[in-house]
């Protein structure tokens, strides 16, 4: 059972990586969606840091 679970996990990880590579290729070709949080929005980490600073 553990072997099947491990194989399924590895397979899903590989599929995710492949989808990510395809997405990067589409964006590079100008066919994909823009990166999430576009429109000049700061990344989530920066927003969280700014919020922490404002609460101090």
C-alpha positions as CSV (number, residue, x, y, z in Angstrom):
1,X,0.0,0.0,0.0
2,X,2.8,2.4,0.9
3,X,4.5,1.8,-2.5
4,X,1.2,2.6,-4.4
5,X,0.8,5.8,-2.3
6,X,4.4,6.8,-3.0
7,X,4.1,6.2,-6.7
8,X,0.8,8.2,-6.9
9,X,2.5,11.1,-4.9
10,X,5.5,11.1,-7.2
11,X,3.2,11.0,-10.3
12,X,1.1,13.9,-9.1
13,X,4.2,15.9,-8.3
14,X,5.6,15.3,-11.8
15,X,2.2,16.3,-13.3
16,X,2.2,19.5,-11.3
17,X,5.8,20.3,-12.4
18,X,4.9,19.6,-16.0
19,X,1.8,21.9,-15.9
20,X,3.9,24.6,-14.3
21,X,6.5,24.3,-17.1
22,X,3.7,24.5,-19.7
23,X,2.3,27.6,-18.0
24,X,5.7,29.3,-18.1
25,X,6.1,28.5,-21.7
26,X,2.6,29.9,-22.6
27,X,3.4,33.1,-20.6
28,X,6.7,33.4,-22.4
29,X,4.9,33.0,-25.7
30,X,2.4,35.7,-24.7
31,X,-0.6,33.2,-24.7
32,X,-1.0,32.6,-21.0
33,X,-2.7,34.3,-18.2
34,X,-0.7,37.1,-16.5
35,X,0.8,36.1,-13.1
36,X,-1.6,36.1,-10.2
37,X,-1.9,39.3,-8.3
38,X,-1.0,41.4,-11.4
39,X,-1.9,45.0,-11.7
40,X,1.1,46.0,-9.6
41,X,-0.2,44.4,-6.4
42,X,2.5,43.5,-3.9
43,X,3.2,39.8,-3.3
44,X,1.3,38.3,-0.3
45,X,4.5,38.3,1.8
46,X,4.9,42.0,1.3
47,X,1.3,42.7,2.2
48,X,1.6,40.6,5.4
49,X,4.8,42.4,6.4
50,X,3.1,45.8,5.8
51,X,0.1,44.7,7.9
52,X,2.4,43.6,10.7
53,X,4.2,46.9,10.7
54,X,1.0,48.9,10.8
55,X,-0.3,46.9,13.8
56,X,2.8,47.6,15.8
